[in-house]
Amino acid sequence: MTPQQYCKQKTKESGSSFTVSFLFLSREKREAMTALYAFCREVDDVVDECTDYSVAQTKINWWKNEIDHLYDHKPQHPVSFALAPVIKQFDLSKEHFLEIIDGMEMDLQFNRYADFKQLQLYCYRVASVVGLLSAQIFGFKNRDTLKYAHDLGMAFQLTNITRDVGEDARRGRIYLPLDELKKANVSEDDILNSRETPEVKALMEFQIERAESFYDKALAKLPSEDAKQQRAGLMMAAIYRTLLREIQKDGAEKVLNHKISIPPFRKLVLASKAFFKYG
């Protein structure tokens, strides 16, 4: 199995909505995005699959060293081999890869977030930084496109947090800021025990509104001259924003007990519409 085949398999196994947009990229950019996404999955899987903290931390530290090896032209992992030509061709920053790892490491250190400021740092590291790297791969002329990519990454991660709140709770994790729970008169037990109360509904509606605001800010910051090159991200936005609105339509509090998803064919339709809209 070649490094590219390994990355493709890793990406396919994830079943992520993001991969739909990869179909519309040139082969060169599709392989670059597949390698980037496979890297994110590899590091994220360390946290998700390792129940022993010391083992997980050892693996995280290994990946930090592996980024050093990658930028020293001595990759060891199949994903790193696939990334080697990508980081050179698209001028991807070493610091950004390390920040992604730092974000994943936060999941080892925290299972609660005191306020949105703390959560925002997590979202920046695990999502906005990926957005910045993706924008670099897609290509841009105006540096304001990086502001768009930052905010779109935030919107994606806040959508993920909203969608997965019940699933995360069953793993003992609460990503909703604790000060916002308190303000909404929602206890940690309400979230952990999946109580669909009016207070929880109001809290989740607030989370949806904040995610929507980041989609609005992102799209407002995207320079028109870069929209065509950034179509893959805009296709992802079409799918993820639809998901967010489906959650709201279904009843925001119901995410505690029911995970909403978009069927594959509908994802393809949404992606296709965005592709032609920004073409």
Protein Blocks (a to p, Z undefined) as FASTA:
>chain_A
ZZklmmmmmmmmnopaklmmmmmpcfklmmmmmmmmmmmmmmmmmmmmmmblklmmmmmm
mmmmmmmmmmnopafbfklmmmmmmmmmnopafklmmmmmmmmmmmmmpccdfblmlmmm
mmmmmmmmmmmmmmmmnopfblklmmmmmmmmmmmmmmmmmmmmmmmmmnopafbdfklm
mmnopafklmmnopacfklmmmmmmmmmmmmmmmmmmmmmmcfklmmmmmmmmmmmmmmm
mmmmmmmmnopklmmmoccdddfklmmmmmmmmmmmmZZ
